[in-house]
Amino acid sequence: MILGEETSDYILNFALWDVVKFGLWGFLFLYFIFALLVVRQIALLTSVLGTHFSPLFKTVAFLHVLLAVGVFLFALVVL
């Protein structure tokens, strides 16, 4: 291979990986926003229609937000 071709292949692969990495970070950030919206919707739902399961729903939604934050931070560290 010619040195120029090898360098251009490296640059192309590096740029492609960066695009994938930033796309994944963006998706995980949007997923975190979605998890926050789920918490908001559950809060609105329980204020209108309270049931015996309302604390369970709130707990599961809060755990979902923590999981989304954990996955996002894990991706930031690993990628």
TAMO-V177769 format. One record per residue. N is the residue number from 0. SS is DSSP state (H for helix, E for strand, - for the rest). Layout:
<<N SS> <N SS>>
//
This chain:
<<0 -> <1 -> <2 H> <3 H> <4 H> <5 H> <6 H> <7 H> <8 H> <9 H> <10 H> <11 H> <12 H> <13 H> <14 H> <15 H> <16 H> <17 H> <18 H> <19 H> <20 H> <21 H> <22 H> <23 H> <24 H> <25 H> <26 H> <27 H> <28 H> <29 H> <30 H> <31 H> <32 H> <33 H> <34 H> <35 H> <36 H> <37 H> <38 H> <39 H> <40 H> <41 H> <42 H> <43 H> <44 H> <45 H> <46 H> <47 H> <48 -> <49 -> <50 -> <51 -> <52 -> <53 H> <54 H> <55 H> <56 H> <57 H> <58 H> <59 H> <60 H> <61 H> <62 H> <63 H> <64 H> <65 H> <66 H> <67 H> <68 H> <69 H> <70 H> <71 H> <72 H> <73 H> <74 H> <75 H> <76 H> <77 H> <78 ->>
//
